[in-house]
Amino acid sequence: MNLDSKPQRRLLGLLRQQPAGITVDRLADRLAVSRNAVRQLLTTLERDGFVVRGATRPTGGGPA
């Protein structure tokens, strides 16, 4: 993974600013990308050892 690319650096910066965690939706909004793009970036960062997945919280939403 190339951490010289702007999306990865920005994502890591946002994660560092939120030690208690941040939602994929908020990351997508802040980065102006789709939620799927954020998930792909996070998956790559996790695979490469830059981030560790924390506990997830239920959102209470979803299809009815």
N, C-alpha and C positions, 0 to 999 in steps of 0.2 A: 504494500500500500504506500502511496506517495503522500506523505503528510504536507508536502509543499502545495498541494491543491487547496484552494480557498474553502470549499465546503467542509472538508475534513478538519481544517484548522478552526473554522468558525464553530463547528459542532463541538469539538473538544473544549473550546473556550467557553461555550454556553454550559457544558456539563460541569466544568470547573467552578463556574459561578453559582451553581445550584447543587451543593453537596448533599442536600436532602432529597434530590431527585427532581426530575422535570418530565412532563408528559411528552409523548411523541407528537401530539397535536400542537403543543406549545413550541416544540423544537421546529416543527414544520412551518408554523407561522413566522417564527423569528428568522428562519433561514430562507423563507419564501420558496419552499419546495414542497412536494407531496409527502404525505405520511409514509408512503412506500419507499420514497427516496431516503427518508430519515431511517427507516428500518434497515434498508440495505447498507447505509453508512454505518449504523450501529453494529450490524452483524459483522461487517468487515473489521471495524475497530475492535470488537470483542475477539474475533478470530486471531487478530494480530497482537492481542495482549494489551491494547491501549485502554480498554474499559472492561469492567466486570458488571454483568447484569445484576441489578439489585432486586429487592422484593417488588412485586407488582401489586397494584391496588385495583380492586374492581371499580369500574367506572359507573356501573348502574345502568348503562345504556346497552343498546343492542337491538337486533330485530325483534319484533313482537311476534 
